[in-house]
């Protein structure tokens, strides 16, 4: 039986707005979406004690660059005060560029926004050697063998900056560690139908494992930093053949590069992806005319049909692999709302199992393997803490409105290739069972502001944007 094994990732974007002016608007924002009640008592000056859930009782840092772009769009001011992830997707992003704030500027801005109360800064650590071995849109700047440079020129500078801010009692830093990396070592290597030579090389040289371990060790040792490893999504790792093996690989990484499992605070799923949070019109255990829902073309024998169930299931697998029973999960809900006029209001017809699933599913993608600038997508649940059992927070780790990749080839000096899955005319490959890509037209490079996508996300938001 075929299993979906692609890595669905979104644009890995540097911020592109000017610091001057934009930051002033963001600093004027009051408490963010997580609210200000129930602040945890802070330890004395010096090292902070790690919190069970860093999101509890804290507001989220609002990236002034992203906020200014969102607010400039018609209707965008309704969500411009939401906290989003800051993507450190290349070495230059650490110090910042003419058009993008650097890490120090973000941390300073966060402390100003905090106003003496707890604030969470969300960082995406994303520059492994041979990055995105099964894709092109977000290929990185470091070659497969450049593990030394990854450590010395990328992780160490991030570590040193975060150390300098570790004594601030109200500052909490959440890191998403290397989206798409470790799952590729399970699903896109030899023996799998979607293997690539590039992923085989990364499994052979061990630099994904070593790099992730080193990042966990260096950042996890900082008292106010909380590491969450990227764990794909249900349409990638939801099958039995993928789930536990992926958790085991992550446990291996958590013991590499000087790390221990204690350096892992939890995992994040659906990063920059579109999988629905909760499919309420059908469940994995349903049957139609004697046929199980798992047999439908959409579900394809997966054990999960949505991200909430998958996140809780992956948490169990991680504990089984050896991680602490206290680990938490994050779910990226930035683009999985699937609202608007096409959102089903009830189950599909029971004429067949496919009609039942396709008529009722919220996720309106052509195929669960489609990941690039998806037509019809909407903003999802707003960020909030402790929304469900085992879940530390719903987050917008992917900044809505930033492209996943260009629709056509665009020459650039950022190492970003053209991936046909971002081409709306593309008819697919083995990773999406040869279905059309479902991508929006006229998309810019990954990480670049994409107004048409942002407007679509607003229009199709669920819950709706008021």
C-alpha positions as a Markdown table, in Angstrom:
| # | Residue | x | y | z |
|---|---|---|---|---|
| 1 | Unk | 0.0 | 0.0 | 0.0 |
| 2 | Unk | 1.4 | 3.4 | -1.0 |
| 3 | Unk | 2.3 | 5.8 | 1.8 |
| 4 | Unk | 2.6 | 9.6 | 1.5 |
| 5 | Unk | 6.2 | 10.4 | 2.3 |
| 6 | Unk | 6.8 | 13.9 | 1.1 |
| 7 | Unk | 7.9 | 16.8 | 3.3 |
| 8 | Unk | 5.5 | 19.6 | 3.0 |
| 9 | Unk | 7.1 | 22.8 | 3.9 |
| 10 | Unk | 6.4 | 26.4 | 3.4 |
| 11 | Unk | 8.5 | 29.4 | 2.6 |
| 12 | Unk | 11.5 | 30.0 | 4.8 |
| 13 | Unk | 11.4 | 33.7 | 4.9 |
| 14 | Unk | 13.6 | 36.5 | 6.0 |
| 15 | Unk | 11.7 | 39.6 | 7.1 |
| 16 | Unk | 11.7 | 42.2 | 4.5 |
| 17 | Unk | 10.3 | 45.3 | 6.1 |
| 18 | Unk | 12.2 | 48.3 | 7.4 |
| 19 | Unk | 12.9 | 48.4 | 11.1 |
| 20 | Unk | 12.3 | 52.2 | 11.4 |
| 21 | Unk | 8.6 | 53.1 | 11.6 |
| 22 | Unk | 7.4 | 49.5 | 11.6 |
| 23 | Unk | 8.7 | 48.8 | 15.0 |
| 24 | Unk | 7.0 | 51.9 | 16.4 |
| 25 | Unk | 3.7 | 50.6 | 15.4 |
| 26 | Unk | 4.3 | 47.1 | 16.8 |
| 27 | Unk | 5.6 | 48.5 | 20.1 |
| 28 | Unk | 2.3 | 50.3 | 20.5 |
| 29 | Unk | 0.5 | 47.0 | 20.6 |
| 30 | Unk | -0.9 | 45.9 | 24.0 |
| 31 | Unk | -1.2 | 42.4 | 25.3 |
| 32 | Unk | -1.0 | 39.8 | 22.6 |
| 33 | Unk | -3.4 | 36.9 | 21.9 |
| 34 | Unk | -2.2 | 34.7 | 24.8 |
| 35 | Unk | -3.4 | 37.3 | 27.3 |
| 36 | Unk | -1.8 | 38.7 | 30.4 |
| 37 | Unk | -3.5 | 36.7 | 33.2 |
| 38 | Unk | -1.9 | 34.2 | 35.4 |
| 39 | Unk | 1.8 | 35.1 | 35.0 |
| 40 | Unk | 4.1 | 32.6 | 36.4 |
| 41 | Unk | 6.2 | 33.7 | 39.4 |
| 42 | Unk | 9.7 | 34.5 | 38.2 |
| 43 | Unk | 12.8 | 33.2 | 39.9 |
| 44 | Unk | 15.4 | 35.5 | 41.4 |
| 45 | Unk | 17.9 | 37.4 | 39.3 |
| 46 | Unk | 20.1 | 35.0 | 37.4 |
| 47 | Unk | 19.2 | 31.7 | 35.7 |
| 48 | Unk | 15.6 | 31.1 | 35.1 |
| 49 | Unk | 13.9 | 27.9 | 36.1 |
| 50 | Unk | 12.4 | 26.1 | 33.1 |
| 51 | Unk | 8.7 | 26.4 | 32.9 |
| 52 | Unk | 6.4 | 23.5 | 32.1 |
| 53 | Unk | 4.7 | 25.5 | 29.4 |
| 54 | Unk | 6.5 | 28.7 | 28.3 |
| 55 | Unk | 3.3 | 30.0 | 26.6 |
| 56 | Unk | 1.3 | 30.1 | 29.8 |
| 57 | Unk | 0.7 | 33.6 | 31.1 |
| 58 | Unk | 2.8 | 35.3 | 28.4 |
| 59 | Unk | 2.0 | 37.4 | 25.4 |
| 60 | Unk | 3.6 | 36.7 | 22.0 |
| 61 | Unk | 6.2 | 38.9 | 20.4 |
| 62 | Unk | 4.8 | 40.7 | 17.4 |
| 63 | Unk | 7.4 | 40.9 | 14.6 |
| 64 | Unk | 7.3 | 44.6 | 13.5 |
| 65 | Unk | 8.4 | 43.7 | 9.9 |
| 66 | Unk | 5.5 | 41.2 | 9.4 |
| 67 | Unk | 3.0 | 43.4 | 11.3 |
| 68 | Unk | 3.7 | 46.3 | 9.1 |
| 69 | Unk | 3.1 | 44.3 | 5.9 |
| 70 | Unk | -0.1 | 42.7 | 7.3 |
| 71 | Unk | -1.5 | 46.1 | 8.5 |
| 72 | Unk | -0.8 | 47.6 | 5.0 |
| 73 | Unk | -3.2 | 45.0 | 3.4 |
| 74 | Unk | -6.9 | 45.8 | 3.2 |
| 75 | Unk | -8.4 | 44.2 | 6.4 |
| 76 | Unk | -5.0 | 43.1 | 7.6 |
| 77 | Unk | -5.1 | 45.3 | 10.7 |
| 78 | Unk | -7.5 | 42.7 | 12.2 |
| 79 | Unk | -4.6 | 40.2 | 12.6 |
| 80 | Unk | -1.5 | 42.5 | 12.5 |
| 81 | Unk | -1.1 | 42.2 | 16.2 |
| 82 | Unk | -0.7 | 38.4 | 16.2 |
| 83 | Unk | 2.7 | 36.8 | 17.1 |
| 84 | Unk | 4.5 | 35.0 | 14.4 |
| 85 | Unk | 7.7 | 33.1 | 14.1 |
| 86 | Unk | 11.0 | 34.8 | 13.2 |
| 87 | Unk | 12.8 | 32.7 | 10.6 |
| 88 | Unk | 16.5 | 32.6 | 10.8 |
| 89 | Unk | 16.9 | 30.9 | 7.5 |
| 90 | Unk | 20.5 | 31.9 | 6.7 |
| 91 | Unk | 23.6 | 33.2 | 8.4 |
| 92 | Unk | 23.0 | 36.8 | 7.3 |
| 93 | Unk | 19.6 | 36.8 | 9.1 |
| 94 | Unk | 21.3 | 36.6 | 12.5 |
| 95 | Unk | 22.8 | 40.1 | 12.3 |
| 96 | Unk | 20.1 | 41.4 | 9.9 |
| 97 | Unk | 20.3 | 43.1 | 6.6 |
| 98 | Unk | 19.3 | 46.5 | 5.2 |
| 99 | Unk | 15.7 | 45.3 | 4.9 |
| 100 | Unk | 15.4 | 42.9 | 7.8 |
| 101 | Unk | 15.8 | 43.1 | 11.5 |
| 102 | Unk | 18.5 | 41.0 | 13.1 |
| 103 | Unk | 18.1 | 38.8 | 16.2 |
| 104 | Unk | 19.3 | 41.4 | 18.7 |
| 105 | Unk | 16.8 | 43.9 | 17.3 |
| 106 | Unk | 14.0 | 41.4 | 17.6 |
| 107 | Unk | 14.9 | 40.6 | 21.2 |
| 108 | Unk | 15.2 | 44.3 | 22.1 |
| 109 | Unk | 11.8 | 45.0 | 20.5 |
| 110 | Unk | 10.3 | 42.1 | 22.4 |
| 111 | Unk | 11.4 | 43.5 | 25.7 |
| 112 | Unk | 9.9 | 46.8 | 24.8 |
| 113 | Unk | 6.6 | 45.1 | 23.9 |
| 114 | Unk | 6.7 | 43.1 | 27.1 |
| 115 | Unk | 6.2 | 46.2 | 29.3 |
| 116 | Unk | 7.6 | 44.3 | 32.3 |
| 117 | Unk | 5.4 | 41.2 | 31.7 |
| 118 | Unk | 6.4 | 37.8 | 30.2 |
| 119 | Unk | 6.8 | 37.7 | 26.4 |
| 120 | Unk | 7.6 | 34.7 | 24.1 |
| 121 | Unk | 9.8 | 35.2 | 21.1 |
| 122 | Unk | 9.4 | 32.4 | 18.6 |
| 123 | Unk | 12.5 | 31.6 | 16.5 |
| 124 | Unk | 12.8 | 29.1 | 13.6 |
| 125 | Unk | 16.3 | 27.7 | 13.4 |
| 126 | Unk | 16.6 | 26.6 | 9.8 |
| 127 | Unk | 19.9 | 26.4 | 8.0 |
| 128 | Unk | 21.2 | 22.8 | 8.2 |
| 129 | Unk | 23.8 | 21.6 | 5.8 |
| 130 | Unk | 22.1 | 20.1 | 2.7 |
| 131 | Unk | 18.8 | 21.6 | 3.9 |
| 132 | Unk | 15.5 | 20.3 | 2.4 |
| 133 | Unk | 17.0 | 17.3 | 0.8 |
| 134 | Unk | 13.7 | 16.3 | -0.9 |
| 135 | Unk | 12.8 | 19.8 | -2.2 |
| 136 | Unk | 14.1 | 22.8 | -4.2 |
| 137 | Unk | 12.1 | 25.8 | -3.1 |
| 138 | Unk | 13.9 | 26.2 | 0.2 |
| 139 | Unk | 17.3 | 24.8 | -0.5 |
| 140 | Unk | 19.8 | 26.4 | 1.8 |
| 141 | Unk | 23.1 | 28.1 | 1.7 |
| 142 | Unk | 25.2 | 25.3 | 3.3 |
| 143 | Unk | 26.4 | 22.3 | 1.3 |
| 144 | Unk | 25.9 | 18.8 | 2.7 |
| 145 | Unk | 29.3 | 18.5 | 4.3 |
| 146 | Unk | 29.4 | 22.0 | 5.9 |
| 147 | Unk | 28.6 | 20.9 | 9.4 |
| 148 | Unk | 31.5 | 22.8 | 10.8 |
| 149 | Unk | 30.3 | 26.1 | 9.4 |
| 150 | Unk | 26.8 | 25.3 | 10.6 |
| 151 | Unk | 28.1 | 25.1 | 14.1 |
| 152 | Unk | 30.6 | 28.0 | 14.0 |
| 153 | Unk | 28.9 | 30.5 | 11.8 |
| 154 | Unk | 25.2 | 29.8 | 12.5 |
| 155 | Unk | 24.4 | 28.1 | 15.7 |
| 156 | Unk | 27.2 | 29.6 | 17.8 |
| 157 | Unk | 26.3 | 33.2 | 17.0 |
| 158 | Unk | 22.6 | 32.5 | 17.8 |
| 159 | Unk | 23.7 | 30.9 | 21.1 |
| 160 | Unk | 25.9 | 33.8 | 22.0 |
| 161 | Unk | 23.2 | 36.4 | 21.4 |
| 162 | Unk | 20.5 | 34.4 | 23.3 |
| 163 | Unk | 22.9 | 33.9 | 26.2 |
| 164 | Unk | 23.4 | 37.7 | 26.5 |
| 165 | Unk | 19.6 | 38.0 | 27.0 |
| 166 | Unk | 19.1 | 35.1 | 29.3 |
| 167 | Unk | 19.0 | 37.1 | 32.5 |
| 168 | Unk | 15.9 | 39.1 | 31.5 |
| 169 | Unk | 13.2 | 37.5 | 33.8 |
| 170 | Unk | 10.3 | 38.2 | 31.4 |
| 171 | Unk | 11.9 | 37.0 | 28.2 |
| 172 | Unk | 11.1 | 33.4 | 27.0 |
| 173 | Unk | 12.5 | 32.1 | 23.7 |
| 174 | Unk | 10.8 | 29.2 | 21.9 |
| 175 | Unk | 12.8 | 27.6 | 19.1 |
| 176 | Unk | 11.5 | 25.5 | 16.2 |
| 177 | Unk | 14.4 | 23.3 | 15.4 |
| 178 | Unk | 15.1 | 22.6 | 11.7 |
| 179 | Unk | 11.8 | 22.1 | 9.9 |
| 180 | Unk | 11.7 | 19.1 | 7.5 |
| 181 | Unk | 15.1 | 17.7 | 8.4 |
| 182 | Unk | 14.7 | 14.6 | 10.5 |
| 183 | Unk | 11.4 | 13.3 | 8.9 |
| 184 | Unk | 13.3 | 13.2 | 5.6 |
| 185 | Unk | 15.7 | 10.6 | 7.1 |
| 186 | Unk | 12.7 | 8.3 | 7.6 |
| 187 | Unk | 10.6 | 8.7 | 4.5 |
| 188 | Unk | 12.8 | 10.0 | 1.6 |
| 189 | Unk | 15.8 | 7.6 | 1.8 |
| 190 | Unk | 16.6 | 4.3 | 0.0 |
| 191 | Unk | 14.0 | 1.7 | 0.4 |
| 192 | Unk | 11.2 | 4.2 | 0.1 |
| 193 | Unk | 9.5 | 5.0 | -3.2 |
| 194 | Unk | 10.1 | 8.8 | -2.8 |
| 195 | Unk | 13.8 | 8.5 | -1.9 |
| 196 | Unk | 16.3 | 11.1 | -3.3 |
| 197 | Unk | 20.1 | 10.9 | -3.6 |
| 198 | Unk | 20.3 | 14.1 | -1.5 |
| 199 | Unk | 18.4 | 12.5 | 1.4 |
| 200 | Unk | 20.5 | 9.4 | 1.1 |
| 201 | Unk | 23.6 | 11.5 | 1.4 |
| 202 | Unk | 22.3 | 13.3 | 4.5 |
| 203 | Unk | 21.6 | 9.9 | 6.1 |
| 204 | Unk | 25.0 | 8.6 | 5.2 |
| 205 | Unk | 27.0 | 11.6 | 6.5 |
| 206 | Unk | 25.0 | 12.0 | 9.6 |
| 207 | Unk | 25.0 | 15.8 | 9.5 |
| 208 | Unk | 21.2 | 16.2 | 10.0 |
| 209 | Unk | 21.5 | 14.2 | 13.2 |
| 210 | Unk | 24.7 | 15.9 | 14.3 |
| 211 | Unk | 23.5 | 19.4 | 13.4 |
| 212 | Unk | 20.1 | 19.0 | 15.2 |
| 213 | Unk | 21.8 | 17.6 | 18.3 |
| 214 | Unk | 24.3 | 20.4 | 18.4 |
| 215 | Unk | 21.6 | 23.0 | 18.1 |
| 216 | Unk | 19.6 | 21.3 | 20.9 |
| 217 | Unk | 22.7 | 21.2 | 23.1 |
| 218 | Unk | 23.8 | 24.8 | 22.6 |
| 219 | Unk | 20.4 | 26.4 | 22.8 |
| 220 | Unk | 18.9 | 24.1 | 25.4 |
| 221 | Unk | 21.6 | 25.0 | 27.9 |
| 222 | Unk | 20.3 | 28.5 | 28.0 |
| 223 | Unk | 17.9 | 28.9 | 30.9 |
| 224 | Unk | 15.1 | 30.8 | 29.1 |
| 225 | Unk | 15.2 | 28.9 | 25.8 |
| 226 | Unk | 12.7 | 26.1 | 25.0 |
| 227 | Unk | 13.5 | 23.8 | 22.0 |
| 228 | Unk | 10.7 | 22.2 | 20.0 |
| 229 | Unk | 11.8 | 19.8 | 17.2 |
| 230 | Unk | 9.9 | 19.9 | 14.0 |
| 231 | Unk | 7.9 | 16.7 | 13.6 |
| 232 | Unk | 6.2 | 17.0 | 10.2 |
| 233 | Unk | 2.5 | 16.6 | 10.0 |
| 234 | Unk | -0.1 | 13.8 | 9.8 |
| 235 | Unk | 0.0 | 13.6 | 6.0 |
| 236 | Unk | 3.7 | 12.8 | 6.2 |
| 237 | Unk | 4.3 | 10.8 | 9.3 |
| 238 | Unk | 0.8 | 9.5 | 10.2 |
| 239 | Unk | 1.3 | 6.0 | 9.0 |
| 240 | Unk | 2.6 | 3.2 | 11.4 |
| 241 | Unk | 5.6 | 2.8 | 9.1 |
| 242 | Unk | 6.6 | 6.4 | 9.7 |
| 243 | Unk | 5.4 | 7.5 | 13.1 |
| 244 | Unk | 7.5 | 5.5 | 15.6 |
| 245 | Unk | 10.5 | 5.4 | 13.3 |
| 246 | Unk | 10.4 | 9.2 | 13.2 |
| 247 | Unk | 10.2 | 9.5 | 16.9 |
| 248 | Unk | 13.1 | 7.2 | 17.3 |
| 249 | Unk | 15.2 | 9.2 | 14.8 |
| 250 | Unk | 14.5 | 12.3 | 16.9 |
| 251 | Unk | 15.5 | 10.6 | 20.0 |
| 252 | Unk | 18.8 | 9.7 | 18.3 |
| 253 | Unk | 19.3 | 13.3 | 17.4 |
| 254 | Unk | 18.6 | 14.3 | 21.0 |
| 255 | Unk | 21.6 | 12.3 | 22.1 |
| 256 | Unk | 23.9 | 13.6 | 19.4 |
| 257 | Unk | 26.1 | 16.7 | 19.2 |
| 258 | Unk | 26.4 | 17.0 | 22.9 |
| 259 | Unk | 22.6 | 17.0 | 23.5 |
| 260 | Unk | 20.5 | 15.0 | 25.9 |
| 261 | Unk | 16.7 | 14.4 | 25.7 |
| 262 | Unk | 16.4 | 17.0 | 28.5 |
| 263 | Unk | 17.3 | 19.6 | 25.9 |
| 264 | Unk | 14.0 | 18.9 | 24.1 |
| 265 | Unk | 11.0 | 20.7 | 25.5 |
| 266 | Unk | 8.6 | 19.3 | 22.9 |
| 267 | Unk | 7.7 | 19.0 | 19.3 |
| 268 | Unk | 5.9 | 21.1 | 16.7 |
| 269 | Unk | 3.7 | 19.8 | 13.9 |
| 270 | Unk | 2.2 | 21.3 | 10.8 |
| 271 | Unk | 5.0 | 23.9 | 10.5 |
| 272 | Unk | 4.2 | 26.1 | 7.5 |
| 273 | Unk | 1.7 | 23.5 | 6.3 |
| 274 | Unk | -2.1 | 23.3 | 5.7 |
| 275 | Unk | -3.4 | 20.2 | 7.4 |
| 276 | Unk | -6.7 | 20.9 | 9.1 |
| 277 | Unk | -6.6 | 21.1 | 12.9 |
| 278 | Unk | -9.7 | 19.0 | 13.6 |
| 279 | Unk | -11.9 | 17.2 | 11.0 |
| 280 | Unk | -15.2 | 17.1 | 12.7 |
| 281 | Unk | -17.3 | 15.5 | 9.9 |
| 282 | Unk | -15.6 | 12.2 | 9.9 |
| 283 | Unk | -13.1 | 10.2 | 12.0 |
| 284 | Unk | -10.5 | 7.6 | 11.3 |
| 285 | Unk | -12.8 | 4.9 | 12.8 |
| 286 | Unk | -15.9 | 5.6 | 10.7 |
| 287 | Unk | -17.2 | 3.1 | 8.2 |
| 288 | Unk | -19.5 | 3.7 | 5.2 |
| 289 | Unk | -21.4 | 0.7 | 3.8 |
| 290 | Unk | -18.9 | -1.6 | 5.5 |
| 291 | Unk | -15.8 | 0.2 | 4.2 |
| 292 | Unk | -13.5 | 2.0 | 6.6 |
| 293 | Unk | -12.7 | 5.7 | 6.2 |
| 294 | Unk | -9.1 | 4.7 | 6.2 |
| 295 | Unk | -9.7 | 3.0 | 2.8 |
| 296 | Unk | -10.7 | 6.3 | 1.2 |
| 297 | Unk | -8.4 | 7.9 | -1.4 |
| 298 | Unk | -7.9 | 11.0 | 0.8 |
| 299 | Unk | -7.0 | 9.1 | 4.0 |
| 300 | Unk | -5.1 | 6.4 | 2.2 |
| 301 | Unk | -4.9 | 4.1 | 5.2 |
| 302 | Unk | -3.4 | 6.8 | 7.5 |
| 303 | Unk | -3.9 | 6.4 | 11.2 |
| 304 | Unk | -4.8 | 10.1 | 11.5 |
| 305 | Unk | -7.0 | 12.6 | 9.6 |
| 306 | Unk | -6.1 | 15.9 | 11.3 |
| 307 | Unk | -3.3 | 17.6 | 13.2 |
| 308 | Unk | -4.7 | 17.6 | 16.7 |
| 309 | Unk | -5.0 | 13.8 | 16.7 |
| 310 | Unk | -1.6 | 13.4 | 15.1 |
| 311 | Unk | 0.1 | 15.8 | 17.6 |
| 312 | Unk | -1.3 | 13.8 | 20.5 |
| 313 | Unk | -0.3 | 10.5 | 18.8 |
| 314 | Unk | 3.2 | 11.7 | 18.0 |
| 315 | Unk | 3.6 | 12.8 | 21.7 |
| 316 | Unk | 2.8 | 9.2 | 22.7 |
| 317 | Unk | 5.3 | 7.9 | 20.2 |
| 318 | Unk | 8.0 | 10.3 | 21.5 |
| 319 | Unk | 7.5 | 9.2 | 25.0 |
| 320 | Unk | 7.7 | 5.6 | 23.9 |
| 321 | Unk | 11.0 | 6.5 | 22.2 |
| 322 | Unk | 12.5 | 7.7 | 25.5 |
| 323 | Unk | 11.5 | 11.4 | 25.8 |
| 324 | Unk | 10.0 | 12.7 | 29.0 |
| 325 | Unk | 6.4 | 12.2 | 29.7 |
| 326 | Unk | 6.1 | 15.9 | 30.4 |
| 327 | Unk | 7.0 | 17.0 | 26.8 |
| 328 | Unk | 4.5 | 19.4 | 25.1 |
| 329 | Unk | 3.4 | 19.9 | 21.5 |
| 330 | Unk | 2.8 | 22.9 | 19.4 |
| 331 | Unk | 0.6 | 23.0 | 16.3 |
| 332 | Unk | 1.1 | 25.6 | 13.6 |
| 333 | Unk | -2.4 | 26.9 | 12.7 |
| 334 | Unk | -1.3 | 29.8 | 10.6 |
| 335 | Unk | -2.9 | 28.5 | 7.4 |
| 336 | Unk | -5.1 | 25.6 | 8.1 |
| 337 | Unk | -8.5 | 27.3 | 8.8 |
| 338 | Unk | -10.1 | 26.3 | 5.4 |
| 339 | Unk | -13.1 | 28.6 | 5.9 |
| 340 | Unk | -15.0 | 30.5 | 3.3 |
| 341 | Unk | -18.0 | 29.4 | 1.2 |
| 342 | Unk | -16.5 | 26.0 | 0.4 |
| 343 | Unk | -16.2 | 24.9 | 4.0 |
| 344 | Unk | -18.5 | 21.9 | 4.5 |
| 345 | Unk | -21.3 | 22.2 | 7.0 |
| 346 | Unk | -21.7 | 18.5 | 7.7 |
| 347 | Unk | -20.7 | 15.0 | 6.6 |
| 348 | Unk | -20.6 | 14.0 | 2.9 |
| 349 | Unk | -23.1 | 11.6 | 1.4 |
| 350 | Unk | -22.9 | 7.9 | 2.4 |
| 351 | Unk | -23.1 | 6.7 | -1.2 |
| 352 | Unk | -19.4 | 5.7 | -1.0 |
| 353 | Unk | -16.5 | 6.1 | 1.4 |
| 354 | Unk | -14.8 | 8.6 | -0.9 |
| 355 | Unk | -18.0 | 10.7 | -1.2 |
| 356 | Unk | -18.4 | 10.7 | 2.5 |
| 357 | Unk | -14.8 | 11.9 | 3.2 |
| 358 | Unk | -14.5 | 14.3 | 0.3 |
| 359 | Unk | -17.8 | 15.9 | 0.9 |
| 360 | Unk | -17.2 | 16.5 | 4.6 |
| 361 | Unk | -13.5 | 17.3 | 4.9 |
| 362 | Unk | -12.5 | 20.8 | 5.8 |
| 363 | Unk | -9.1 | 20.5 | 4.1 |
| 364 | Unk | -9.9 | 21.3 | 0.5 |
| 365 | Unk | -6.5 | 20.6 | -1.1 |
| 366 | Unk | -6.5 | 18.4 | -4.1 |
| 367 | Unk | -4.1 | 16.0 | -2.3 |
| 368 | Unk | -2.7 | 16.0 | 1.2 |
| 369 | Unk | 0.8 | 15.9 | -0.4 |
| 370 | Unk | 0.3 | 19.4 | -1.8 |
| 371 | Unk | 2.3 | 22.1 | 0.2 |
| 372 | Unk | 3.0 | 25.2 | -1.8 |
| 373 | Unk | 0.8 | 28.3 | -1.7 |
| 374 | Unk | -2.4 | 26.3 | -1.6 |
| 375 | Unk | -5.5 | 27.8 | -3.3 |
| 376 | Unk | -8.4 | 28.1 | -1.0 |
| 377 | Unk | -6.5 | 28.1 | 2.3 |
| 378 | Unk | -7.4 | 30.4 | 5.2 |
| 379 | Unk | -6.0 | 31.5 | 8.5 |
| 380 | Unk | -6.6 | 29.0 | 11.3 |
| 381 | Unk | -7.1 | 29.2 | 15.0 |
| 382 | Unk | -5.5 | 32.2 | 16.6 |
| 383 | Unk | -2.5 | 31.6 | 18.8 |
| 384 | Unk | -3.3 | 30.6 | 22.3 |
| 385 | Unk | -1.9 | 28.5 | 25.1 |
| 386 | Unk | -3.0 | 25.1 | 26.5 |
| 387 | Unk | -5.8 | 24.6 | 24.0 |
| 388 | Unk | -6.0 | 20.8 | 24.4 |
| 389 | Unk | -4.5 | 17.8 | 26.3 |
| 390 | Unk | -0.8 | 17.6 | 25.7 |
| 391 | Unk | -0.7 | 20.8 | 23.5 |
| 392 | Unk | 1.3 | 23.7 | 24.8 |
| 393 | Unk | -0.1 | 26.1 | 22.2 |
| 394 | Unk | -1.5 | 26.8 | 18.9 |
| 395 | Unk | 1.0 | 29.1 | 17.1 |
| 396 | Unk | 1.5 | 31.0 | 13.9 |
| 397 | Unk | 5.0 | 29.8 | 13.3 |
| 398 | Unk | 4.7 | 30.4 | 9.6 |
| 399 | Unk | 4.0 | 34.2 | 9.0 |
| 400 | Unk | 0.8 | 34.3 | 6.9 |
| 401 | Unk | 1.4 | 36.0 | 3.6 |
| 402 | Unk | 4.9 | 34.8 | 3.1 |
| 403 | Unk | 5.3 | 32.7 | -0.1 |
| 404 | Unk | 6.2 | 29.0 | 0.0 |
| 405 | Unk | 8.1 | 29.3 | -3.2 |
| 406 | Unk | 8.0 | 30.9 | -6.7 |
| 407 | Unk | 5.5 | 29.8 | -9.4 |
| 408 | Unk | 8.3 | 30.1 | -12.0 |
| 409 | Unk | 12.1 | 30.1 | -11.8 |
| 410 | Unk | 13.4 | 33.3 | -10.3 |
| 411 | Unk | 17.2 | 33.9 | -10.2 |
| 412 | Unk | 18.4 | 34.7 | -6.7 |
| 413 | Unk | 21.5 | 34.6 | -4.5 |
| 414 | Unk | 19.7 | 33.0 | -1.5 |
| 415 | Unk | 20.1 | 29.4 | -2.6 |
| 416 | Unk | 16.3 | 29.0 | -3.4 |
| 417 | Unk | 15.5 | 26.8 | -6.3 |
| 418 | Unk | 12.4 | 26.4 | -8.4 |
| 419 | Unk | 10.2 | 23.6 | -7.3 |
| 420 | Unk | 7.5 | 22.5 | -9.7 |
| 421 | Unk | 5.1 | 21.9 | -6.8 |
| 422 | Unk | 4.8 | 25.7 | -6.7 |
| 423 | Unk | 3.8 | 25.8 | -10.3 |
| 424 | Unk | 0.0 | 25.9 | -10.7 |
| 425 | Unk | 0.3 | 24.0 | -14.1 |
| 426 | Unk | 2.3 | 21.1 | -12.6 |
| 427 | Unk | 0.5 | 17.8 | -12.6 |
| 428 | Unk | 2.4 | 16.3 | -9.7 |
| 429 | Unk | 4.8 | 13.5 | -8.8 |
| 430 | Unk | 5.0 | 10.4 | -6.6 |
| 431 | Unk | 4.8 | 12.4 | -3.4 |
| 432 | Unk | 1.3 | 13.7 | -4.2 |
| 433 | Unk | 0.2 | 10.7 | -6.3 |
| 434 | Unk | 0.5 | 12.6 | -9.5 |
| 435 | Unk | -2.2 | 15.2 | -8.7 |
| 436 | Unk | -2.2 | 18.9 | -9.8 |
| 437 | Unk | -0.1 | 21.0 | -7.4 |
| 438 | Unk | -3.0 | 23.2 | -6.3 |
| 439 | Unk | -0.6 | 26.2 | -6.1 |
| 440 | Unk | -1.6 | 29.9 | -6.5 |
| 441 | Unk | -0.2 | 31.6 | -9.6 |
| 442 | Unk | 2.3 | 34.5 | -9.7 |
| 443 | Unk | 4.0 | 33.6 | -6.4 |
| 444 | Unk | 7.4 | 35.2 | -5.5 |
| 445 | Unk | 10.4 | 33.5 | -3.9 |
| 446 | Unk | 9.9 | 31.7 | -0.7 |
| 447 | Unk | 9.7 | 34.1 | 2.2 |
| 448 | Unk | 8.8 | 37.0 | 0.1 |
| 449 | Unk | 5.5 | 38.9 | 0.8 |
| 450 | Unk | 2.7 | 37.5 | -1.4 |
| 451 | Unk | -0.3 | 39.9 | -1.2 |
| 452 | Unk | -2.7 | 37.6 | -3.1 |
| 453 | Unk | -2.0 | 34.8 | -0.7 |
| 454 | Unk | -2.5 | 37.0 | 2.4 |
| 455 | Unk | -5.8 | 38.3 | 1.0 |
| 456 | Unk | -7.0 | 34.7 | 0.4 |
| 457 | Unk | -6.0 | 33.7 | 3.9 |
| 458 | Unk | -8.1 | 36.6 | 5.3 |
| 459 | Unk | -11.1 | 35.8 | 3.2 |
| 460 | Unk | -11.1 | 32.1 | 4.1 |
| 461 | Unk | -10.1 | 32.4 | 7.7 |
| 462 | Unk | -11.7 | 30.0 | 10.2 |
| 463 | Unk | -12.6 | 31.2 | 12.8 |
| 464 | Unk | -13.5 | 34.2 | 10.6 |
| 465 | Unk | -11.6 | 37.4 | 11.0 |
| 466 | Unk | -13.8 | 40.2 | 12.4 |
